[in-house]
Amino acid sequence: MAPFDDLHTLAQVNAVPHATPKRELETKLDRAIANKSARLLDERELRRWSLAVRNRDQWTDRKTLERLHRRLDLDPLRAEAHHVVEKDDWAVRYDIRNGLCLSLATHERVGLYRIEGTAWFTVGGATYIDCTARVIWVRL
């Protein structure tokens, strides 16, 4: 057996494409458009989630039980939706069971408390506090 018998001919080498043609590659502009579209969709879903949480809690602060308002300015009684488990957990990012309606004033102080649940739900094998039931505020 000769040392060059296993080499391919030039025709065989050229018959197989070696790189993707430039016109088929995704450009920076394509990626930017896709990223912006995904960001806008995420913002829309978070707004929908927030409104659903506030409506479920009847625009009432779940800690102080005060009636809240729909405002854009920094009113202490402005209604806000709070994720009990951070938004980084995509399993419950848009799940209204993971949200509480709080006033702006309460939302700013939420780090001073630990939120404990009285009911739970499971998604993908992980257990989360069900905020549709009563929650307990424990001062840290």
Secondary structure in CASP SS format (residue, H / E / C, confidence):
PFRMAT SS
TARGET T0000
AUTHOR 0000-0000-0000
METHOD secondary structure of the structure
MODEL  1
M C 1.00
A C 1.00
P C 1.00
F C 1.00
D C 1.00
D C 1.00
L C 1.00
H C 1.00
T C 1.00
L H 1.00
A H 1.00
Q H 1.00
V H 1.00
N H 1.00
A H 1.00
V C 1.00
P C 1.00
H C 1.00
A C 1.00
T C 1.00
P C 1.00
K H 1.00
R H 1.00
E H 1.00
L C 1.00
E C 1.00
T C 1.00
K H 1.00
L H 1.00
D H 1.00
R H 1.00
A H 1.00
I H 1.00
A H 1.00
N H 1.00
K H 1.00
S H 1.00
A H 1.00
R H 1.00
L H 1.00
L H 1.00
D H 1.00
E H 1.00
R H 1.00
E H 1.00
L H 1.00
R H 1.00
R H 1.00
W H 1.00
S H 1.00
L H 1.00
A H 1.00
V H 1.00
R H 1.00
N H 1.00
R H 1.00
D C 1.00
Q C 1.00
W C 1.00
T E 1.00
D C 1.00
R C 1.00
K C 1.00
T C 1.00
L C 1.00
E C 1.00
R E 1.00
L C 1.00
H E 1.00
R C 1.00
R C 1.00
L C 1.00
D C 1.00
L C 1.00
D C 1.00
P C 1.00
L C 1.00
R E 1.00
A E 1.00
E E 1.00
A E 1.00
H E 1.00
H E 1.00
V C 1.00
V C 1.00
E C 1.00
K C 1.00
D C 1.00
D C 1.00
W C 1.00
A C 1.00
V C 1.00
R C 1.00
Y C 1.00
D C 1.00
I H 1.00
R H 1.00
N H 1.00
G E 1.00
L E 1.00
C E 1.00
L E 1.00
S E 1.00
L H 1.00
A H 1.00
T H 1.00
H H 1.00
E H 1.00
R C 1.00
V H 1.00
G H 1.00
L H 1.00
Y E 1.00
R E 1.00
I E 1.00
E E 1.00
G E 1.00
T C 1.00
A C 1.00
W E 1.00
F E 1.00
T E 1.00
V E 1.00
G C 1.00
G C 1.00
A E 1.00
T E 1.00
Y E 1.00
I E 1.00
D C 1.00
C C 1.00
T C 1.00
A C 1.00
R C 1.00
V E 1.00
I E 1.00
W E 1.00
V E 1.00
R E 1.00
L C 1.00
END
